[in-house]
Amino acid sequence: VEEELQEQEFLDRCFQEMLEEEEQDWFIPARDLPQGMGQLQQQLHGLAVGDGAEDILSKSNLNPDAKEFVPGVKY
């Protein structure tokens, strides 16, 4: 029984060491990027994609019924 406990403890230590080694290889932005980069990331997350898209479409002069443009093809 004592031998099994020692074996289990050895396996637990090996597993813990493996996890610590993997953690060192992982890229963690908060830890690995310079301080200013975290602020830049927050600003980027604050941006919304597609804001004002309806506004742009309502002012468009394009013909929605026109043929699709294919480079090199003459109509």
C-alpha atoms as one frame of an Amber mdcrd trajectory, in Angstrom:
protein
   0.000   0.000   0.000   2.872   2.355   0.894   4.525   1.617  -2.441   1.308
   2.495  -4.285   1.066   5.792  -2.403   4.674   6.651  -3.309   4.006   5.772
  -6.932   0.869   7.945  -6.976   2.783  10.851  -5.395   5.519  10.473  -8.034
   2.942  10.512 -10.839   1.258  13.589  -9.336   4.597  15.452  -9.202   5.407
  14.496 -12.807   1.993  15.651 -13.947   2.372  18.957 -12.084   5.813  19.546
 -13.630   4.391  18.823 -17.086   1.606  21.381 -16.550   4.108  24.008 -15.386
   6.280  23.428 -18.473   3.262  23.754 -20.778   2.170  26.953 -19.042   5.556
  28.519 -19.761   5.102  27.775 -23.477   1.592  29.242 -23.660   1.125  32.788
 -24.921  -0.713  34.772 -22.270  -1.282  38.357 -23.484  -1.557  39.875 -20.009
   1.788  38.358 -19.090   3.667  38.317 -22.397   2.742  41.619 -24.064   4.127
  45.031 -23.073   1.878  47.078 -20.761   0.537  49.412 -23.487  -0.642  46.471
 -25.584  -3.317  45.507 -23.062  -4.817  48.970 -23.365  -4.735  48.706 -27.165
  -6.504  45.338 -26.987  -9.262  46.874 -24.849  -9.730  49.656 -27.396  -9.927
  47.121 -30.242 -12.556  45.088 -28.379 -14.584  48.276 -27.985 -14.871  48.779
 -31.729 -18.055  47.569 -33.361 -18.080  46.162 -36.868 -20.841  47.324 -39.175
 -21.788  50.551 -37.396 -23.546  52.801 -39.900 -23.817  50.154 -42.643 -27.501
  50.968 -43.160 -26.592  54.645 -43.506 -24.061  53.879 -46.252 -26.556  51.685
 -48.128 -29.287  54.324 -48.017 -26.945  56.893 -49.681 -25.684  54.479 -52.372
 -26.004  55.338 -56.080 -25.415  51.768 -57.221 -27.967  49.906 -59.308 -29.047
  46.775 -57.420 -30.345  45.266 -60.702 -27.028  45.634 -62.572 -25.154  42.566
 -63.843 -22.344  41.268 -61.678 -18.944  42.714 -62.640 -16.522  40.089 -63.983
 -13.005  41.349 -64.826 -12.081  40.895 -68.489 -15.656  40.309 -69.705 -17.140
  42.976 -71.975 -20.909  43.494 -72.025
